Amino acid sequence: MAGKKIKIAVPDEEGQVSIMFSRGGPRAGAGRKGFGETKKISLTLTNEVWTELENRCKTSGLSRSEVIRGIIESSLNTHDKLL
């Protein structure tokens, strides 16, 4: 880190003290915006299902999470209409 200036920053909110370089670094409001509380799951998929999922991601330009979330939401909406 020779020649690079660093500073220690204390965040506005409670949290860890961080070391920041003179350029770049975390900024308030930076990063991907969340969409509320989320839960994570783990799935075991067959090779065929995985391949289909990857194909849908490539053709739609969406992430795996976005495609899987869309499939689940669509299925739940269809199920609700049948009740």
C-alpha positions, 0 to 999 in steps of 0.5 A: 500500500505504499503511496496510497492514502488510507483513512479510517471511517466510522459509518453513520449508522452503528457498525464496523469501523472500516478502512477506506482508500482515498478514492472509491469505497462504500457510499450511502445509497450505493449498491443493488437495491433490495426489495424487502425481506427475503429468505434463501433456499437450497435446491437439488435439481436434475441435470435436465432441470438445471439445463432448462433453467440455464437456457431460460436465464440466457434467453431472458437475460435474468439471473437464476434467482430471478427466473426461479422467483418468477416460476414460483410466483407464477405457479402460486398465482395460478394455484390461487386462481384455482381455489 
